[in-house]
Structures are given as structure tokens and as C-alpha cells.
């Protein structure tokens, strides 16, 4: 994760796609990340990853981890045309088994190596 400054805001969003839509959803996520990179200088990091359970069965998920310079950059992201278009796109629901789970991350310890 990008180094967090004193005003930085981190967010993680977890998506559970339908199994047959996983690869297509990952590709869409990568395209979306490129749009954010090109249009949001206040977004310091945007990573799209695929997860699977360490043990047992369970769905593969997509996790998008983001770090924004500050609250204003996060607000700009939320209000951006591309985020609004995603939220209005009924096709997104066809990819998922449930609504996305978005959370703010507040560091409570740990470290980052350079």
C-alpha cells in the first residue's frame, strides 16, 4: 500500500463476482483503475486484486485498494463522472452476487518498507 501521509485516506472495496464473470470483472476493474490514474491526481494508489480463501471453499473476490491524498481527493473520486457512471450502470449488477462492500481503512499500527 502507498505510504500514508497524515491527511491520507485509504479505502478498500470488495466485490464478489459471479464465478463466470470473474475474469471479465477483473478486466473492467483494470480499465477503471486506468481511468482513475489518468484523471485523479489526488488518488495516490489504486490496486485491483483477486482473492480466494486460504482454506476451504468460498467465492473468489475482487479487492480494490485505494489511497487518496486527503478527504477532498476521496470526495472528488466519489463525485467523478466515472464513479457516477459505474453506480448508474445496471450491467454492474449482472457481474456481482451482492452489492460491493466499501470500507475506510484507518491505520492502527504496522509499518511500510521502502
C-alpha angles and dihedrals in degrees: 000000000000117000109271118229122206092270099036121123122207126199135183124196121192121202125189106204126195106265093244090051098048099102093042091049091050090052091050089049091053091050090049091051090054091052090051091048092051098044109029115062089175091065104089097181136013118175127178114201138172119227135191132182116277090221134014129007126311140128123291109242138197118232122195113196119192138180120198126195091237144329091286091057091050090049090049089052092051091048096044120120092241094054091046090049091051092050091050095045110105088195089072090068089056089063099050139068092205139005116285117269109227122189138174114232118219113189113234100173143325133089145256122224120213 
